[in-house]
């Protein structure tokens, strides 16, 4: 095999690899970071990122009423879609400790869709105080009525 044929073969393989990478864009929920903000009382930890996260969620809360409004469960959803021209929405379905098997839902429709997206969904304030901690949850990425991706807690049935 000559050098020119070898170079042509290598370029063809590399081009095929790039084409397959470009077309492999999927509809995914890659990760969900869950944070449970319990109170203004400081969290004791050797890891400074733990106390930073609590301070981040409480930033700007001055009064006890402000803190009470922010106490609850936060879900930071990392997701992406292949077709960014179509509107999508994230639907959080969840159960809470004081309401038992009652299914609650929250919907968020992002305005701008980029390559990789992060959307925060929270259960805080009266909703959290009245119904309690979230015990099981499922997040679905929807386009119209079509379910594109799902991520759920291990307690979800």
HELIX and SHEET records of a PDB file:
HELIX    1   1 UNK A    3  UNK A   22  1                                  20    
HELIX    2   2 UNK A   48  UNK A   58  1                                  11    
HELIX    3   3 UNK A   64  UNK A   70  1                                   7    
HELIX    4   4 UNK A  125  UNK A  131  1                                   7    
SHEET    1   A 3 UNK A  28  UNK A  37  0                                        
SHEET    2   A 3 UNK A  72  UNK A  80 -1                                        
SHEET    3   A 3 UNK A 117  UNK A 124 -1                                        
SHEET    1   B 4 UNK A 104  UNK A 108  0                                        
SHEET    2   B 4 UNK A  89  UNK A  96 -1                                        
SHEET    3   B 4 UNK A 134  UNK A 143 -1                                        
SHEET    4   B 4 UNK A 146  UNK A 152 -1                                        
END                                                                             
